[in-house]
Amino acid sequence: MQKMAELLGLRDECGEGTLGAGSCLADNRLNLDVYPDGCRRFLQLFKEQQGELVQVEFLRLSSNDCLLDTTLGSLPHLKHLKSLVLKGGHARDKFGSYQHGSLTSLPPDFGNLRCLTHLDLSFNRLSTLPSCILHLPSLRVLLVSHNSLVTLPEDFGCLNKLTFFSAMKNQLKDLPQSIGELSMLQDLDLSENALELLPEEVGNLHNCTELDLSGNCLSSIPDSLANLKSLRRLHLHSNLLVTVPASLASLPNLSRLDLQNNCLRAIPAEIQALPFVHVRGNPLGETEPSPQADKSSTRRLKRLFLASGEGSFTVTSGGCRVVLACGIHFYFPPGAASAPLRIHFRSLTPDPQWVKLRHHDVLLSRVLELQPHGIQFQQEVQIWMPYISPQTPHQHEVVVRTFSGQSWNDLKTRVKQKRKSKKCVAHCCVLHFSWFLVVSRLVQNECKVPAEGTLLFSSVDPNIKVIFPPGVTEEPRSVKLQVLPVSAGEIQEITAHAECRASPLLYLSQDSMVDFLKPVRIQLPLPPGVTGLNLDRSRLHILHGDLEGQTWNDITSEVVLEFTHLYAVFEVTHFSWYWLWYTTKTYIGGIAKKVYERLRLYQVNFIALQRKRDPEQVLLQCVPKHKVDPVLKKLQDRYRGPEPSDMVEMFEGEQFFAAFERGISIDMDRPDCVDGRLSFIFYSHLKNMKEIYVTSPVDRKGQAVKGQVSFYRGAVPDSIPEDASRRRKGPDSLWLATLPIKLPQLKPRWDESPSPLYGFSFPPLNLGNAETGYLTQANLLSIARRVGADWQSIGLNLGLTYQQIERIGYNNREDLNKQILDMLFSWAQQNSEDPDCVSKLITALKESGRQDIADEVEAIVELGRQKYSESIRRLGLEQESSTEDSAIAM
């Protein structure tokens, strides 16, 4: 090193005298960035004293130097190099601004610097991160700020020894998911970029103490940031944030939270109460301004508004926005489809045979099917799906679930409530089309467990924690945590024992089949009213349940229980359900099983009402107990009927049937009719309602018919508790309830005449087309029997004029049946050549308040479509169904 110092005292070419060795060399450090010709000096050293130069461990060069490219080829020979600085910014332009260096890449063999731990490439012209950097095994500090990076490599996470990373002042639009693999990272600076979205995996940076995301385009941040238990400073100022998760308030070491200069109109109370939060520059408390016009790039985007009955639309490479009649919205950005593509959609009733709900899941929407299945878009398509607001928003979270062809997966979902209509909408982004639905699940907290261990806690109850010690696993594995709070009142009501108490239910799962290498510590709060001071250990039980919750074992004697004033702590090596009970009961496993089953059951009542104007129209509905009175109040003006049935209990997704008995019958050709009974599927947040037309084989000219409708259990979810199945066996085990139905005595009707049209003569009718199915003369006659006094409203909505309606009424005065027939068949004759006439009829019926008849027509059309498709397949004119279709059908 002394020789090198002497060599560095060379006279420069300009004859400015000798430079002291100490000015650029200190021990094994070589600081050449202070010289305008530093690279020339380095090259001369490398040529004349290479043996001494390669011993340098710390090197600084200016990337504004014109000889930088030549110098780069020599750097891989410095095998002992630990720190390398190749920064720009050492020169200024004519305006006084710092000039970026000329560095755009690094030589491939740069990755041979096995000892390099510190690399600074700031103030350069990098548009992509050189791949050789990913091969530096010892790298701990990386600075690439003030460059032009648009993205980071997908395998960026392989730099698993990195403790400091700064990419400030770049053009990053997104981050790779692998960033969550930087388990040793302590300081992450991504400020002043163009980030619009953060991957959930950022929440896996469990050693991160400072995170700077300021100056980006973030409108939200993932809830997973609440898993950063080491975080002390979080900078989020100067973004576009409209919301922040309340769970940030539970970060144990947080000492600064900067939310200044965002778009926050409200902040969770938990965060606002923190003394170290900064919120200046936000429109707190202000109302949202009226929506402004779209940007010029999206103003020209095509908008499609589809009416009821339409089932497809075309997307071009220019993109479009689509609004369906049911309230579903789509956004296809320009370039999402490379060529014109026809999209087909259907709104389907969920079938429990293939829509598999997990325990405590609640279905909030119908199933949306989008075709072609499996198609990959060039850009993400955004979908907004309306849903029914869940009853327990704190315990549950709303997600969009999609079918991949093999299984259902939950998508990253954002929810919002429309200001005017107050309707809830779930938003997701997808690159493929298949089946989609909205569900409410138990709030799920998850993390990636590295070999170094980590901490996971519940956002529902922060007192519930899972501690993973170092060495708990060899390979990182994903762990999920869900919590179901159970009130003391529920426990006492179900067990009928005032001394029974229990903690919240804890469910743990992982993506590995292998048990953990070391015990995992679980902290559960003691049951309500129990503290470490008054604790009777003989009454405390730790229960372990299987995945289906059918078997609960007392493992108190198998684990080491530790107690604090408020918590119980124990260790396990595998995951499932865990439950802490405090009771004097002995066989606690059976009690827990009973309580768990009851927590999944809903108390419901059945109602059977008849339309006042037309008692042959019967409305059947299965209503959760707490909704019965509001539903009846809403229907009382148009319907009458008996009191609701007694309360019964049903599972989410359970099938049941309605059977009309004692002289009352229904159309057996209905698609939802199985062995003469109407099929229903109970979903607690959906309507579970059908309105049907009933008839009677009994002669009603001289007497009324006093019949009934009975409800019976049918198929049940696969995961139904064994005890519940056992209780349903035996005589009358399937019967649920019976309600009376009365059909009044009738005067002679047109269907008793020898001529089915009672004097009307029209040519044969086939409304519609082959693909959708026809409505024939017989179908119209069946529909006419159900119209009743609403015929004028229906006629007007079908497009008939007031003069036509008045003439029909006058020509057939005093005969309601003829008025209905004349109106319906006159319209049919005028529109027999219109291929969309069936959809117009359905729309007119709905607009006239006759959803019941509209459902009947849709059922007829669906049956026709199915028969047409079957005939095509039999003739070999259609390809076999795809693998996805087959999987769904099964």
BELNOR-V48641 format. One record per helix or strand of 2 or more residues. SS is the DSSP state (h for helix, s for strand). FROM is the first residue (numbers start at 1). TO is the last residue. If there is no record, write none. Layout:
SS,FROM,TO
SS,FROM,TO
This chain:
h,2,7
h,21,23
s,25,26
s,29,31
h,38,48
h,50,53
s,58,62
h,68,75
s,83,87
h,108,112
s,118,120
h,131,135
s,141,143
h,156,158
s,164,166
h,177,181
s,187,189
h,200,204
s,210,212
h,223,227
s,233,235
h,246,250
s,256,258
h,269,272
s,277,278
h,296,299
s,302,305
s,312,315
s,320,323
s,329,332
s,341,348
s,362,363
s,367,371
s,381,387
s,396,403
s,408,411
s,414,417
s,424,430
s,435,442
s,444,449
s,454,457
s,465,468
s,477,484
h,488,495
s,501,502
s,505,510
s,520,525
h,537,539
s,540,545
s,552,554
h,556,558
s,562,563
s,567,572
s,577,582
h,588,600
s,601,611
s,617,624
h,625,635
s,639,641
s,648,651
s,654,661
s,673,674
s,677,682
s,689,693
s,705,713
h,722,727
s,735,743
h,750,752
s,766,769
s,773,776
h,777,797
h,802,811
h,816,830
h,837,847
h,851,874
h,883,889
